[in-house]
Amino acid sequence: MSTLLGILSTAQSGLSANATGISVSGENITGANTPGFSRRTALLENRPLGGSQAGGVTVAGIQRAFDGFAERAVLTESGYLGAADARAGAMKRAEQVLVPGDGFGLDDRFGEFFAAWDQLAQKPDDLALRRNVVAKGEDLAGAFNTTATELDRLRGDLLADAETVVEEINVRLAKINSLNERVTGSPANTSGRAELQDERDRLIREVAERLSVTVIRNDNGSVALLSSGVALLDGGVVRSLSVSTAAYDPLDPTDPRTVLKFEATLPGGSPRDITAGVEGGRLAGLREARDVDLIALGEDIDQLAFDFASTANALHTSGQDLDLNAPPDLFVGGLGPVPAPPGTAGNLAFNPALRANLRTLGAATAANPPPGGNSLALQISALQSSSLAGLGTPAARVAQIAADTGNVVVGAEGERRLRENTMSHAAQLREEASGVSLDEEMIALTRFQRAFQASMKVLQTADQLLQELVQRL
């Protein structure tokens, strides 16, 4: 009888173990299309024969398929892709600011301004033509103002984007810390623990997309996250990230430009500046676009505005107005002279004194006096084909700025496409290591099902023999 009871025990262990295998294969099939799902395997072991044991099989645990190399590749490429995507998106918006559409760009306003002077040269004392010159001058100054304002607004939007990304990182770090506690408190090699680890790894990948991280996996199942020279998460302690702005040039208090500043703070501690260490993820892409690309673009616009306004002012003040007086500056900066960069484009204005008194607009020179003199108007019109500060004509410099911005956009888009490809390869590598093959799972499911049926047959046979034995006794 003891032998029959042993057979029953063996059959029962087979039923239990194979039922677990069926359950695990079912989980794999169900989660096959779930992002971040890692394949699980039921670990079956022989139960030792002898003593109180009658042999059979036992479930040693549930193993989660995980490849550290593949996961590190995904995290690294996630950071690169996040940075490239953020920069490309920002610079596409900058390109739209610089080239808003046909008839509204700086090159169009320059053309209209020079055409107005050319028309004035044909009849220098015509007040209607003078009024047109003033209107086109105001339009040109307004185009510079609008471009500068839109670039400033874009930089403000990128700051807001960075604030949103930082908040998203902080939320995910808190969730990862909570999952750390649940993983370490969960029994090892169980399906529940594997599910918690999958969720935690998904959140880590989302953090890596926003800020490049290095993951340290501890023996107890918890993880630590390092980034930008600090431990964002370690031993249950989470640093809180924040973003603010700092002076672009600390030695020049008059420079209005700012750059992003990232800080990490321990609970109850002082903030630590990590800006220099932010080299990957969306935060790095936003920082490069805002504090490198857009500042360079703004500097080019400011320098063009300053060179043109200075040249035009020098010409205009050398001539004579309709009352034989020296004309005032064509362009001013608010209530004063045209300011040197930075900030020239945003503060440029066509001199309001010229609209107040159209006779003060100069079109002649002492050698070619008013009212019929037009040599000054021709000289200002000729600026259209003159090199400003030896760097090219106004139209050529606008085109060069647009081309430079376009090159940045093309480069950023190319980097994004490259990173999409490398990310795809990394994801494929992870899928090969941890993904689910439905064909393999169907084979495993069939194998476990048949083994379960066989164990059930053994159990039924042993039960029948036991009943016969009892009846004979």
Contacts in CASP RR format, 6 or more apart in sequence:
PFRMAT RR
TARGET T0000
AUTHOR 0000-0000-0000
METHOD contacts of the structure
MODEL  1
MSTLLGILSTAQSGLSANATGISVSGENITGANTPGFSRRTALLENRPLG
GSQAGGVTVAGIQRAFDGFAERAVLTESGYLGAADARAGAMKRAEQVLVP
GDGFGLDDRFGEFFAAWDQLAQKPDDLALRRNVVAKGEDLAGAFNTTATE
LDRLRGDLLADAETVVEEINVRLAKINSLNERVTGSPANTSGRAELQDER
DRLIREVAERLSVTVIRNDNGSVALLSSGVALLDGGVVRSLSVSTAAYDP
LDPTDPRTVLKFEATLPGGSPRDITAGVEGGRLAGLREARDVDLIALGED
IDQLAFDFASTANALHTSGQDLDLNAPPDLFVGGLGPVPAPPGTAGNLAF
NPALRANLRTLGAATAANPPPGGNSLALQISALQSSSLAGLGTPAARVAQ
IAADTGNVVVGAEGERRLRENTMSHAAQLREEASGVSLDEEMIALTRFQR
AFQASMKVLQTADQLLQELVQRL
1 466 0 8 1.000
1 469 0 8 1.000
4 462 0 8 1.000
4 465 0 8 1.000
4 466 0 8 1.000
4 469 0 8 1.000
5 54 0 8 1.000
5 466 0 8 1.000
6 54 0 8 1.000
6 55 0 8 1.000
6 462 0 8 1.000
7 54 0 8 1.000
7 458 0 8 1.000
7 462 0 8 1.000
8 459 0 8 1.000
8 462 0 8 1.000
8 463 0 8 1.000
8 466 0 8 1.000
9 54 0 8 1.000
9 55 0 8 1.000
9 56 0 8 1.000
10 54 0 8 1.000
10 55 0 8 1.000
10 56 0 8 1.000
10 458 0 8 1.000
11 455 0 8 1.000
11 456 0 8 1.000
11 458 0 8 1.000
11 459 0 8 1.000
11 462 0 8 1.000
12 455 0 8 1.000
12 459 0 8 1.000
13 47 0 8 1.000
13 55 0 8 1.000
13 56 0 8 1.000
13 57 0 8 1.000
13 58 0 8 1.000
14 56 0 8 1.000
14 57 0 8 1.000
14 451 0 8 1.000
14 452 0 8 1.000
14 455 0 8 1.000
15 452 0 8 1.000
15 455 0 8 1.000
15 456 0 8 1.000
15 459 0 8 1.000
16 59 0 8 1.000
17 42 0 8 1.000
17 44 0 8 1.000
17 57 0 8 1.000
17 58 0 8 1.000
17 59 0 8 1.000
18 448 0 8 1.000
18 449 0 8 1.000
18 451 0 8 1.000
18 452 0 8 1.000
18 455 0 8 1.000
19 448 0 8 1.000
19 452 0 8 1.000
20 42 0 8 1.000
20 59 0 8 1.000
21 42 0 8 1.000
21 44 0 8 1.000
21 59 0 8 1.000
21 444 0 8 1.000
21 448 0 8 1.000
22 445 0 8 1.000
22 448 0 8 1.000
22 449 0 8 1.000
22 452 0 8 1.000
23 42 0 8 1.000
23 191 0 8 1.000
24 40 0 8 1.000
24 41 0 8 1.000
24 42 0 8 1.000
24 62 0 8 1.000
24 191 0 8 1.000
25 441 0 8 1.000
25 444 0 8 1.000
25 445 0 8 1.000
25 448 0 8 1.000
26 441 0 8 1.000
26 445 0 8 1.000
27 40 0 8 1.000
27 191 0 8 1.000
28 39 0 8 1.000
28 40 0 8 1.000
28 436 0 8 1.000
28 441 0 8 1.000
29 436 0 8 1.000
29 438 0 8 1.000
29 441 0 8 1.000
29 442 0 8 1.000
29 445 0 8 1.000
31 37 0 8 1.000
31 436 0 8 1.000
32 435 0 8 1.000
32 436 0 8 1.000
32 438 0 8 1.000
32 441 0 8 1.000
35 202 0 8 1.000
36 198 0 8 1.000
36 201 0 8 1.000
36 202 0 8 1.000
36 205 0 8 1.000
36 434 0 8 1.000
37 198 0 8 1.000
37 435 0 8 1.000
37 436 0 8 1.000
38 64 0 8 1.000
38 65 0 8 1.000
38 66 0 8 1.000
38 194 0 8 1.000
38 197 0 8 1.000
38 198 0 8 1.000
38 201 0 8 1.000
38 434 0 8 1.000
38 435 0 8 1.000
39 64 0 8 1.000
39 65 0 8 1.000
39 434 0 8 1.000
39 435 0 8 1.000
39 436 0 8 1.000
40 62 0 8 1.000
40 63 0 8 1.000
40 64 0 8 1.000
40 65 0 8 1.000
40 191 0 8 1.000
40 194 0 8 1.000
41 62 0 8 1.000
41 63 0 8 1.000
41 65 0 8 1.000
42 59 0 8 1.000
42 61 0 8 1.000
42 62 0 8 1.000
42 63 0 8 1.000
43 59 0 8 1.000
43 60 0 8 1.000
43 61 0 8 1.000
43 62 0 8 1.000
43 63 0 8 1.000
43 189 0 8 1.000
44 57 0 8 1.000
44 58 0 8 1.000
44 59 0 8 1.000
44 60 0 8 1.000
45 57 0 8 1.000
45 58 0 8 1.000
45 59 0 8 1.000
45 60 0 8 1.000
46 55 0 8 1.000
46 56 0 8 1.000
46 57 0 8 1.000
46 58 0 8 1.000
47 53 0 8 1.000
47 54 0 8 1.000
47 55 0 8 1.000
47 56 0 8 1.000
47 57 0 8 1.000
47 58 0 8 1.000
48 55 0 8 1.000
49 55 0 8 1.000
49 56 0 8 1.000
60 189 0 8 1.000
61 189 0 8 1.000
61 190 0 8 1.000
62 189 0 8 1.000
62 190 0 8 1.000
62 191 0 8 1.000
62 192 0 8 1.000
62 193 0 8 1.000
62 194 0 8 1.000
63 189 0 8 1.000
64 193 0 8 1.000
64 194 0 8 1.000
64 197 0 8 1.000
64 198 0 8 1.000
64 434 0 8 1.000
65 433 0 8 1.000
65 434 0 8 1.000
65 435 0 8 1.000
66 197 0 8 1.000
66 433 0 8 1.000
66 434 0 8 1.000
67 429 0 8 1.000
67 430 0 8 1.000
67 433 0 8 1.000
67 434 0 8 1.000
69 429 0 8 1.000
70 426 0 8 1.000
70 429 0 8 1.000
70 430 0 8 1.000
70 432 0 8 1.000
70 433 0 8 1.000
70 434 0 8 1.000
71 201 0 8 1.000
71 215 0 8 1.000
71 430 0 8 1.000
72 215 0 8 1.000
73 426 0 8 1.000
73 429 0 8 1.000
73 430 0 8 1.000
74 205 0 8 1.000
74 208 0 8 1.000
74 423 0 8 1.000
74 426 0 8 1.000
74 427 0 8 1.000
74 429 0 8 1.000
74 430 0 8 1.000
75 204 0 8 1.000
75 205 0 8 1.000
75 208 0 8 1.000
75 212 0 8 1.000
75 213 0 8 1.000
75 215 0 8 1.000
76 208 0 8 1.000
76 212 0 8 1.000
76 426 0 8 1.000
77 419 0 8 1.000
77 422 0 8 1.000
77 423 0 8 1.000
77 425 0 8 1.000
77 426 0 8 1.000
78 205 0 8 1.000
78 208 0 8 1.000
78 209 0 8 1.000
78 281 0 8 1.000
78 423 0 8 1.000
79 208 0 8 1.000
79 209 0 8 1.000
79 211 0 8 1.000
79 212 0 8 1.000
79 280 0 8 1.000
79 281 0 8 1.000
79 284 0 8 1.000
80 280 0 8 1.000
80 281 0 8 1.000
80 419 0 8 1.000
80 422 0 8 1.000
80 423 0 8 1.000
81 209 0 8 1.000
81 416 0 8 1.000
81 419 0 8 1.000
81 420 0 8 1.000
81 422 0 8 1.000
81 423 0 8 1.000
82 209 0 8 1.000
82 210 0 8 1.000
82 280 0 8 1.000
82 281 0 8 1.000
82 282 0 8 1.000
82 285 0 8 1.000
82 419 0 8 1.000
83 280 0 8 1.000
83 281 0 8 1.000
83 282 0 8 1.000
83 284 0 8 1.000
83 285 0 8 1.000
83 288 0 8 1.000
84 285 0 8 1.000
84 412 0 8 1.000
84 414 0 8 1.000
84 415 0 8 1.000
84 416 0 8 1.000
84 418 0 8 1.000
84 419 0 8 1.000
85 282 0 8 1.000
85 416 0 8 1.000
85 419 0 8 1.000
86 161 0 8 1.000
86 281 0 8 1.000
86 282 0 8 1.000
86 283 0 8 1.000
86 284 0 8 1.000
86 285 0 8 1.000
86 286 0 8 1.000
86 289 0 8 1.000
87 285 0 8 1.000
87 286 0 8 1.000
87 288 0 8 1.000
87 289 0 8 1.000
87 293 0 8 1.000
87 412 0 8 1.000
87 415 0 8 1.000
88 409 0 8 1.000
88 412 0 8 1.000
88 413 0 8 1.000
88 414 0 8 1.000
88 415 0 8 1.000
88 416 0 8 1.000
89 289 0 8 1.000
89 412 0 8 1.000
90 154 0 8 1.000
90 158 0 8 1.000
90 285 0 8 1.000
90 286 0 8 1.000
90 289 0 8 1.000
90 290 0 8 1.000
90 293 0 8 1.000
90 294 0 8 1.000
91 289 0 8 1.000
91 293 0 8 1.000
91 405 0 8 1.000
91 406 0 8 1.000
91 408 0 8 1.000
91 409 0 8 1.000
91 412 0 8 1.000
92 409 0 8 1.000
92 413 0 8 1.000
93 154 0 8 1.000
93 157 0 8 1.000
94 151 0 8 1.000
94 154 0 8 1.000
94 289 0 8 1.000
94 293 0 8 1.000
94 294 0 8 1.000
94 297 0 8 1.000
94 405 0 8 1.000
94 409 0 8 1.000
95 402 0 8 1.000
95 405 0 8 1.000
95 406 0 8 1.000
95 409 0 8 1.000
97 147 0 8 1.000
97 150 0 8 1.000
97 151 0 8 1.000
97 154 0 8 1.000
98 147 0 8 1.000
98 297 0 8 1.000
98 401 0 8 1.000
98 402 0 8 1.000
98 405 0 8 1.000
99 105 0 8 1.000
99 402 0 8 1.000
102 108 0 8 1.000
104 143 0 8 1.000
105 143 0 8 1.000
105 398 0 8 1.000
106 140 0 8 1.000
106 143 0 8 1.000
106 144 0 8 1.000
106 147 0 8 1.000
106 398 0 8 1.000
107 394 0 8 1.000
107 395 0 8 1.000
107 398 0 8 1.000
107 399 0 8 1.000
109 136 0 8 1.000
109 139 0 8 1.000
109 140 0 8 1.000
109 142 0 8 1.000
109 143 0 8 1.000
110 140 0 8 1.000
110 384 0 8 1.000
110 394 0 8 1.000
110 395 0 8 1.000
110 398 0 8 1.000
111 384 0 8 1.000
111 395 0 8 1.000
112 136 0 8 1.000
112 139 0 8 1.000
112 140 0 8 1.000
113 133 0 8 1.000
113 136 0 8 1.000
113 137 0 8 1.000
113 139 0 8 1.000
113 140 0 8 1.000
114 380 0 8 1.000
114 381 0 8 1.000
114 383 0 8 1.000
114 384 0 8 1.000
115 136 0 8 1.000
115 381 0 8 1.000
116 129 0 8 1.000
116 132 0 8 1.000
116 133 0 8 1.000
116 135 0 8 1.000
116 136 0 8 1.000
116 137 0 8 1.000
117 133 0 8 1.000
117 377 0 8 1.000
117 378 0 8 1.000
117 380 0 8 1.000
117 381 0 8 1.000
118 377 0 8 1.000
118 378 0 8 1.000
118 381 0 8 1.000
119 129 0 8 1.000
119 132 0 8 1.000
120 126 0 8 1.000
120 129 0 8 1.000
120 130 0 8 1.000
120 132 0 8 1.000
120 133 0 8 1.000
120 363 0 8 1.000
120 374 0 8 1.000
120 377 0 8 1.000
121 363 0 8 1.000
121 374 0 8 1.000
121 377 0 8 1.000
121 378 0 8 1.000
121 381 0 8 1.000
122 129 0 8 1.000
122 374 0 8 1.000
123 129 0 8 1.000
124 363 0 8 1.000
124 364 0 8 1.000
124 370 0 8 1.000
124 371 0 8 1.000
124 372 0 8 1.000
124 373 0 8 1.000
124 374 0 8 1.000
124 377 0 8 1.000
125 322 0 8 1.000
125 370 0 8 1.000
125 371 0 8 1.000
125 372 0 8 1.000
127 358 0 8 1.000
130 358 0 8 1.000
130 359 0 8 1.000
130 361 0 8 1.000
130 363 0 8 1.000
131 355 0 8 1.000
131 358 0 8 1.000
133 361 0 8 1.000
134 350 0 8 1.000
134 354 0 8 1.000
134 355 0 8 1.000
134 358 0 8 1.000
134 361 0 8 1.000
137 330 0 8 1.000
137 350 0 8 1.000
138 349 0 8 1.000
138 350 0 8 1.000
138 355 0 8 1.000
140 350 0 8 1.000
141 331 0 8 1.000
141 348 0 8 1.000
141 349 0 8 1.000
141 350 0 8 1.000
142 348 0 8 1.000
144 301 0 8 1.000
144 305 0 8 1.000
144 344 0 8 1.000
144 345 0 8 1.000
144 346 0 8 1.000
144 348 0 8 1.000
145 345 0 8 1.000
145 346 0 8 1.000
145 347 0 8 1.000
145 348 0 8 1.000
145 349 0 8 1.000
147 301 0 8 1.000
147 345 0 8 1.000
148 298 0 8 1.000
148 301 0 8 1.000
148 302 0 8 1.000
148 343 0 8 1.000
148 345 0 8 1.000
148 346 0 8 1.000
149 346 0 8 1.000
151 294 0 8 1.000
151 297 0 8 1.000
151 298 0 8 1.000
151 301 0 8 1.000
154 294 0 8 1.000
155 290 0 8 1.000
155 294 0 8 1.000
156 290 0 8 1.000
158 286 0 8 1.000
158 289 0 8 1.000
158 290 0 8 1.000
158 294 0 8 1.000
159 243 0 8 1.000
159 245 0 8 1.000
159 260 0 8 1.000
159 290 0 8 1.000
161 282 0 8 1.000
161 286 0 8 1.000
162 243 0 8 1.000
162 260 0 8 1.000
162 283 0 8 1.000
162 286 0 8 1.000
162 287 0 8 1.000
162 290 0 8 1.000
163 243 0 8 1.000
165 210 0 8 1.000
165 211 0 8 1.000
165 282 0 8 1.000
165 283 0 8 1.000
165 286 0 8 1.000
166 241 0 8 1.000
166 242 0 8 1.000
166 243 0 8 1.000
166 262 0 8 1.000
166 283 0 8 1.000
168 206 0 8 1.000
168 210 0 8 1.000
169 207 0 8 1.000
169 210 0 8 1.000
169 211 0 8 1.000
169 241 0 8 1.000
170 240 0 8 1.000
170 241 0 8 1.000
172 203 0 8 1.000
172 206 0 8 1.000
172 207 0 8 1.000
173 207 0 8 1.000
173 225 0 8 1.000
173 232 0 8 1.000
173 233 0 8 1.000
173 238 0 8 1.000
173 239 0 8 1.000
173 241 0 8 1.000
174 238 0 8 1.000
175 203 0 8 1.000
176 200 0 8 1.000
176 203 0 8 1.000
176 204 0 8 1.000
176 207 0 8 1.000
176 223 0 8 1.000
176 225 0 8 1.000
176 233 0 8 1.000
177 233 0 8 1.000
177 236 0 8 1.000
177 238 0 8 1.000
179 196 0 8 1.000
179 199 0 8 1.000
179 200 0 8 1.000
179 203 0 8 1.000
180 200 0 8 1.000
180 221 0 8 1.000
180 222 0 8 1.000
180 223 0 8 1.000
180 233 0 8 1.000
180 235 0 8 1.000
180 236 0 8 1.000
181 236 0 8 1.000
182 196 0 8 1.000
183 193 0 8 1.000
183 196 0 8 1.000
183 197 0 8 1.000
183 200 0 8 1.000
183 221 0 8 1.000
183 222 0 8 1.000
184 220 0 8 1.000
184 221 0 8 1.000
184 222 0 8 1.000
186 192 0 8 1.000
186 193 0 8 1.000
186 196 0 8 1.000
187 193 0 8 1.000
197 221 0 8 1.000
200 223 0 8 1.000
204 213 0 8 1.000
204 215 0 8 1.000
204 223 0 8 1.000
204 225 0 8 1.000
207 213 0 8 1.000
207 225 0 8 1.000
207 232 0 8 1.000
208 281 0 8 1.000
209 281 0 8 1.000
209 282 0 8 1.000
210 281 0 8 1.000
210 282 0 8 1.000
210 283 0 8 1.000
211 227 0 8 1.000
211 228 0 8 1.000
211 241 0 8 1.000
211 278 0 8 1.000
211 280 0 8 1.000
211 281 0 8 1.000
211 282 0 8 1.000
211 283 0 8 1.000
211 284 0 8 1.000
212 227 0 8 1.000
212 279 0 8 1.000
212 280 0 8 1.000
212 281 0 8 1.000
212 284 0 8 1.000
213 225 0 8 1.000
213 226 0 8 1.000
213 227 0 8 1.000
213 232 0 8 1.000
214 225 0 8 1.000
214 226 0 8 1.000
214 227 0 8 1.000
215 223 0 8 1.000
215 224 0 8 1.000
215 225 0 8 1.000
215 226 0 8 1.000
216 223 0 8 1.000
216 224 0 8 1.000
216 225 0 8 1.000
216 226 0 8 1.000
216 234 0 8 1.000
217 223 0 8 1.000
218 224 0 8 1.000
222 235 0 8 1.000
222 236 0 8 1.000
223 233 0 8 1.000
224 231 0 8 1.000
224 233 0 8 1.000
224 234 0 8 1.000
224 235 0 8 1.000
225 231 0 8 1.000
225 232 0 8 1.000
225 233 0 8 1.000
225 234 0 8 1.000
226 232 0 8 1.000
226 234 0 8 1.000
227 274 0 8 1.000
228 262 0 8 1.000
228 264 0 8 1.000
228 274 0 8 1.000
228 276 0 8 1.000
228 277 0 8 1.000
228 278 0 8 1.000
228 279 0 8 1.000
229 274 0 8 1.000
229 277 0 8 1.000
230 239 0 8 1.000
230 264 0 8 1.000
230 272 0 8 1.000
230 274 0 8 1.000
231 237 0 8 1.000
231 239 0 8 1.000
232 238 0 8 1.000
232 239 0 8 1.000
232 241 0 8 1.000
232 264 0 8 1.000
233 239 0 8 1.000
237 266 0 8 1.000
237 267 0 8 1.000
238 267 0 8 1.000
239 264 0 8 1.000
239 265 0 8 1.000
239 266 0 8 1.000
240 264 0 8 1.000
240 265 0 8 1.000
240 267 0 8 1.000
241 262 0 8 1.000
241 263 0 8 1.000
241 264 0 8 1.000
241 265 0 8 1.000
242 262 0 8 1.000
242 263 0 8 1.000
242 264 0 8 1.000
242 265 0 8 1.000
242 271 0 8 1.000
243 260 0 8 1.000
243 261 0 8 1.000
243 262 0 8 1.000
243 263 0 8 1.000
243 283 0 8 1.000
244 260 0 8 1.000
244 261 0 8 1.000
244 263 0 8 1.000
245 258 0 8 1.000
245 259 0 8 1.000
245 260 0 8 1.000
245 261 0 8 1.000
246 258 0 8 1.000
246 259 0 8 1.000
246 260 0 8 1.000
246 261 0 8 1.000
246 275 0 8 1.000
247 253 0 8 1.000
247 255 0 8 1.000
247 257 0 8 1.000
247 258 0 8 1.000
247 259 0 8 1.000
248 255 0 8 1.000
248 257 0 8 1.000
248 258 0 8 1.000
248 259 0 8 1.000
248 291 0 8 1.000
248 295 0 8 1.000
249 255 0 8 1.000
249 257 0 8 1.000
255 342 0 8 1.000
256 342 0 8 1.000
256 343 0 8 1.000
257 295 0 8 1.000
257 342 0 8 1.000
259 275 0 8 1.000
259 287 0 8 1.000
259 290 0 8 1.000
259 291 0 8 1.000
260 275 0 8 1.000
260 286 0 8 1.000
260 287 0 8 1.000
260 290 0 8 1.000
260 291 0 8 1.000
261 273 0 8 1.000
261 275 0 8 1.000
262 273 0 8 1.000
262 274 0 8 1.000
262 275 0 8 1.000
262 278 0 8 1.000
262 283 0 8 1.000
263 271 0 8 1.000
263 272 0 8 1.000
263 273 0 8 1.000
263 274 0 8 1.000
263 275 0 8 1.000
264 271 0 8 1.000
264 272 0 8 1.000
264 274 0 8 1.000
265 271 0 8 1.000
265 272 0 8 1.000
275 287 0 8 1.000
278 284 0 8 1.000
278 287 0 8 1.000
293 408 0 8 1.000
297 401 0 8 1.000
297 404 0 8 1.000
297 405 0 8 1.000
298 342 0 8 1.000
298 345 0 8 1.000
299 341 0 8 1.000
299 342 0 8 1.000
300 401 0 8 1.000
300 404 0 8 1.000
301 345 0 8 1.000
301 401 0 8 1.000
302 341 0 8 1.000
302 342 0 8 1.000
302 343 0 8 1.000
302 344 0 8 1.000
302 345 0 8 1.000
302 346 0 8 1.000
303 341 0 8 1.000
303 344 0 8 1.000
304 345 0 8 1.000
304 388 0 8 1.000
304 394 0 8 1.000
304 397 0 8 1.000
304 398 0 8 1.000
304 401 0 8 1.000
305 338 0 8 1.000
305 344 0 8 1.000
305 345 0 8 1.000
305 346 0 8 1.000
305 348 0 8 1.000
306 338 0 8 1.000
306 339 0 8 1.000
306 340 0 8 1.000
306 341 0 8 1.000
306 344 0 8 1.000
307 388 0 8 1.000
307 389 0 8 1.000
307 391 0 8 1.000
308 383 0 8 1.000
308 388 0 8 1.000
308 394 0 8 1.000
309 330 0 8 1.000
309 331 0 8 1.000
309 338 0 8 1.000
309 344 0 8 1.000
309 348 0 8 1.000
310 338 0 8 1.000
311 383 0 8 1.000
311 386 0 8 1.000
311 388 0 8 1.000
311 389 0 8 1.000
312 330 0 8 1.000
312 331 0 8 1.000
312 380 0 8 1.000
312 383 0 8 1.000
313 329 0 8 1.000
313 330 0 8 1.000
313 331 0 8 1.000
313 338 0 8 1.000
315 376 0 8 1.000
315 379 0 8 1.000
315 380 0 8 1.000
315 383 0 8 1.000
316 327 0 8 1.000
316 328 0 8 1.000
316 329 0 8 1.000
316 330 0 8 1.000
316 362 0 8 1.000
316 376 0 8 1.000
316 380 0 8 1.000
317 326 0 8 1.000
317 327 0 8 1.000
317 328 0 8 1.000
317 329 0 8 1.000
318 326 0 8 1.000
318 365 0 8 1.000
318 376 0 8 1.000
319 326 0 8 1.000
319 327 0 8 1.000
319 362 0 8 1.000
319 364 0 8 1.000
319 365 0 8 1.000
319 366 0 8 1.000
319 376 0 8 1.000
320 326 0 8 1.000
320 327 0 8 1.000
320 362 0 8 1.000
320 364 0 8 1.000
320 365 0 8 1.000
320 366 0 8 1.000
320 369 0 8 1.000
320 370 0 8 1.000
320 376 0 8 1.000
321 327 0 8 1.000
321 359 0 8 1.000
321 360 0 8 1.000
321 361 0 8 1.000
321 362 0 8 1.000
321 370 0 8 1.000
322 359 0 8 1.000
322 360 0 8 1.000
322 361 0 8 1.000
322 362 0 8 1.000
322 370 0 8 1.000
322 371 0 8 1.000
323 359 0 8 1.000
323 360 0 8 1.000
324 369 0 8 1.000
324 370 0 8 1.000
325 360 0 8 1.000
327 360 0 8 1.000
327 361 0 8 1.000
327 362 0 8 1.000
328 351 0 8 1.000
328 353 0 8 1.000
328 354 0 8 1.000
328 360 0 8 1.000
329 337 0 8 1.000
329 338 0 8 1.000
329 351 0 8 1.000
330 350 0 8 1.000
330 351 0 8 1.000
330 354 0 8 1.000
331 338 0 8 1.000
331 348 0 8 1.000
331 349 0 8 1.000
331 350 0 8 1.000
331 351 0 8 1.000
332 338 0 8 1.000
332 349 0 8 1.000
332 350 0 8 1.000
332 351 0 8 1.000
333 339 0 8 1.000
333 347 0 8 1.000
333 348 0 8 1.000
333 349 0 8 1.000
334 347 0 8 1.000
334 349 0 8 1.000
338 344 0 8 1.000
338 348 0 8 1.000
339 347 0 8 1.000
353 360 0 8 1.000
354 360 0 8 1.000
354 361 0 8 1.000
362 370 0 8 1.000
362 376 0 8 1.000
362 377 0 8 1.000
363 370 0 8 1.000
363 373 0 8 1.000
363 374 0 8 1.000
363 376 0 8 1.000
363 377 0 8 1.000
364 370 0 8 1.000
364 371 0 8 1.000
364 372 0 8 1.000
364 373 0 8 1.000
364 374 0 8 1.000
364 375 0 8 1.000
364 376 0 8 1.000
364 377 0 8 1.000
365 373 0 8 1.000
365 375 0 8 1.000
365 376 0 8 1.000
367 375 0 8 1.000
368 374 0 8 1.000
368 375 0 8 1.000
368 376 0 8 1.000
383 394 0 8 1.000
384 393 0 8 1.000
384 394 0 8 1.000
384 395 0 8 1.000
385 393 0 8 1.000
386 393 0 8 1.000
387 393 0 8 1.000
388 394 0 8 1.000
388 397 0 8 1.000
391 397 0 8 1.000
392 400 0 8 1.000
END
